C-alpha cells in the first residue's frame, strides 16, 4: 500500500446523545489488527482538522438518518480538506442509501452495520478476508479516544444526575 502506514480516522456524527458504541467496536477490530486509528465523536468534539489531513481512510458511522445527513456533510468536508483520503460510511443507513452515496461521489465505499472486519481489510489494502479462526470473532470496543460517559446523556433523578449509557 505504499511506504506510509495507513491511518484510519473514525467519525461519529450523531448517536442520540450517547457514546458511539459502533464506532468503538470498529476501532476495537482495527486495534486488534494493529491498524493505526483514531476515533472522534463530532457530537461532542471539535472538527479534527489535523487528523483529517493525516488520514488515508476516513470511515463515518451512520446508524440512523440524522447521522447519515450529518455524515454527508462531514464526508464533503473531508473530501475538501484531504482529497487523497478514501472515504467510507458504515452502518444501517449507509447500506440503505449506498446507491445514492456512491453515485453522487459522496463516499468511495459503503459498508453495513457490522463493518469491523471489512474496515480492517480496507485499511490494509486487502480484499474482504475469509474468517481466520485464529482471530477472535469479536473484540472489545476501544473507547479511549472518545469522551467519557459523563459527557453524554444523564438521567435526572430528583436533585441527582446519574451517568447512563453503554
N, C-alpha and C positions, 0 to 999 in steps of 0.2 A: 504494500500500500504506500510505499514511499519511505523516505528517511525519517520522517517525523512520526512519532506515536500518535494515534488518533486521540482526540479529546472530545468526549461526548458531553453536551450540555442538555440537561433535562429541565424542561419548563412546565410548570403548572400555572394555570391562569385563574381557575375558579373551582372550588370544591365545597361550596355551601358553608364556608367558614370553618372547615375542618382541615387538619393537616392532610396533605395529599398522599394517601396510602399507596395508590397505584404507582405514583412516581417513586416513592421509597422502595417499593417492591422491585421495580425495574432497575433501580440503582443497585439494589442488592445482587441481582443477576450480573450486572456489569462488574461489580467488585469481585464477585466470585470468579470471574474470568480474567481478572487483573486488567480490566479496561479502566483507564483514567476517565473519571466522570465527575460532574458536579450537578447538584440539584438546586433549583431556585423556584420558590413559590411567589409568583408575581402578585398574588392577592395580599401578601404581607411584606414583600421585599421590593426594593427599587430595581429598575431595569439594570441587568448585569452587563453593561457595555463591554467591559474588558473580557468577560467570559464569552460573550457573543463573538467578538473578534477572534478569539483564540480557538473557537470550536471548529472541528472538522465535521461533526454531526450534531444537529440540534433536533431533539425529539420533544414534541409538545403533547402533553396529556389532554385528552378530550373525552372525559367520561360523561358529559352531559351537554345540552345545547348551548348554554351560556359559555361554557368552557370552549366549545368549538368556535363561537363567534369571537371571543377574545383571543383564541388561539390563531385565527386567521389574521387578525391584526398583528399579533406577535410574529407570526411567520413572515409577513410582509416587511416588518421592521428588521428582522434578522436578515432577510434577503438584501435589503438596502444597505445594512451595515457590514455584512460579510457575504458577498455574492458567491464565494467559492465553497461555502458550507453546504453540506447536504442537509435538507430539512425534511423531517418526517412528523407525522402525527400518529398517535396511537390511542386506542380507546374505542368504546362503543360508537360514539358519534363520528369519529374519524372513519370507521369502517362503513357506517351508514351513508356517509357523504363522500366516499372515496372517488367516485366518478367526477364529481364537481371539483374537488380539491386537486386532483391530478390534471384534469382537462384545463383548468384555469392557471395551472403552473404555480399554485399557492405553495404546494409541497412537492417533494420528489418521491416520497414513499408514504404509504398508509398501512398501518398495522392494526390488528384487532386489540381487544382488551387484554389479552394475555401475551403481551409483546416482549417480555423479558428475554427469552432465548433468541428471538428474531433480532432484537436490537444488538445483542452480543454479536451475532453473526455479521450484521451490517457494519458494526463499528470495527470489526476485524477484517472487513472486505471479503467475507466468505458468503457462499450461498447458505440457505437455511440448512442447519446441521441435522443429521439424524440424531435421535436420542442417544446420548452416551450414558450407558448405565453406570459408569464410574462416577458421574457427576450427580449431584442431588437434583431431584425433580423440583425442589422448591428451595428457596433461600430466605434468610431473614431480611426484612426490609432495612434499608440503610437510611436512617433519619438524621444523621449527624449534620448534614448541610441545611436541614430545614429548621425553621424557628421552633422553639419549644411549644408544647401543647398549651401553655399558659397564654400564648399569643392568639389562640384560636377561640372558638365558641366556649362560653362558660354558662353554667346553669345558675340562675339567680334563685336562691332558696332563702326567702325572707331577707335578712341582712347579710347573708353569706353568699359568696360566689364560689362555685366549685368548678374545677377544670374537668371538662368532659372531652371525649374523643377517643380515637383509635390510633 
